[in-house]
Every structure is written in structure tokens, then in C-alpha cells.
């Protein structure tokens, strides 16, 4: 079964790329330049593709919403653990993604990212960061932007940096009506799902395909500008701490579920 899953996922990548190329060709032919109009078609194709892949991989998402979320917040942020994070958030997201510049050089996947509305940034290059911030400001009202402020994946089940990259927050908080949505993403087996070190994308994908299903816990929270600290740095720390708290809460629920499942199989065991 894992070989079939792997084959289906890998062959779906060029199919999705082809659909997006055709869509961009239509946009070019009819001179569609408005950002909102363009993202509608791109987001629809991306969401359909990610939902299909989620179904193939057996990704089951349990959502814990702290409040009613706007469908299009200006900024969406989350902790970053696995490439599956993009599937978990992207299957319902209408906006643009921010990613590290190395992604655009990946074979096929890089092309897919370019055509699916990804903004690339080189965090080591000040000029690239400034251009990304200006781009975020322009696109904030066009479906919003999704950012992983850690800048890379981590094997921990909670964010391990004292403060996230604040640039994305700075670009959004200039809007007096800014809305920020945070998502704490947790996996039942966080060490297995973590994509870290020198492990290649296809190797990690093959490992992911070896499981019949994947339990993902997502706790979300939305903040308006009036509910946030005044400085950009304080805002990034505040949101990061909220995500960390929700990750810890998710992990506690996961541990409790695993404990109950074990006890149901071994009723004589005492903890």
C-alpha cells in the first residue's frame, strides 16, 4: 500500500503543475492582473490538490477553534514541523504562502510552488526580506498570507525559538484593521513526522506513506490589532507564546488518548 500511495502522490505533482500552468496561461491570455482575481483560481486549484493528497495519505485533522475565525485573515502563522503542515493549512487557505528561497530551486516541487502563489524570501539577505515585507503589505487584503515564522522545521512538538521572525508581523500591523490567525499544529508521532536534518524530500515522503493514517491536532486563535501588544517584536513573541501554549495543550491531549488506548488493550496496567 505504501508504494501505491507514494506513486499516487508523486504522479499528482506534475498533474497539479500542469493545471496551474494552464490557469496562468489563461490569466495571461485575458490579461488578468488583479491580485484578488488571480488568487481565487490559484487557491481553488491548490486546495483541491491538497485535499486529494490529504485523502491519499489518510490525514485526519482534529480542529480545536478558540473562537470564530475569519475566512481571510491578513496574516496566518503556525509552528513548522513537517512538509505536511502545508497540506494541513493549505487545504482551506485562500491566500499566499511565504517560503524560504531554496524551495524554488527544488526539481518540479519548486515549479509547483512558484505557480501556486508562493512568495520566496532569503532570510540571510536584507534586501530580499525588505522586498518580501513590501509584497506582504500589498497582498494582505488579497486573501491573506501564510507564514511559518520559525523559518525552518523543528523536531520539537512546540516552537523552540524565543521569538519568531518579526518582519511578517511588521508588514501586517501597519493596517489598523489587521487580523492575525495563529495555528498550533501537532502530530500524534511528532518525531516520526518531523522533517529535519539531511533527509531528502522523497525519502521523507516515502516514510510518511508507510502509515495508513496520520492524526493531526490543530488549535487556532484569531487576534485583532487592538488585542495585540503595540510593538512588532512584542507581538511576535506574544503570538509565538500562544502557539506554544496550544502545542503543549495538543500534546497533552495526544498523550491522554494514547494512554487510554493502551489501557483499553492492557486493563491490568497501572500508571
Buried (B, 14 or more C-beta within 10 A) or exposed (E): EEEEBBEBBBEBBEEBBEBBEEBBEEBEEEEBEEBEEBBBBBBEBBBEBBBBBBEBBBBEBBEBEEEEBEEBBBBBBBBBBBBBBBBBBBBBBBBBBBBBBEBBEEEEBBBBBBBBBBBBBBBEEEEBBEBBBEBBBEBBBBBBBBBBBBBEBBBBBBBEBEBBBBBBBBBBBEBEEBBBBBBBBBBBEBEEBBBBEEEEEEEBBBBBBEBEEBBBBBBBBBBEBEEBEEBBEBBBBBBBEBBBBBBBBBBEBBEEBEEEEEEEEEEEEEE
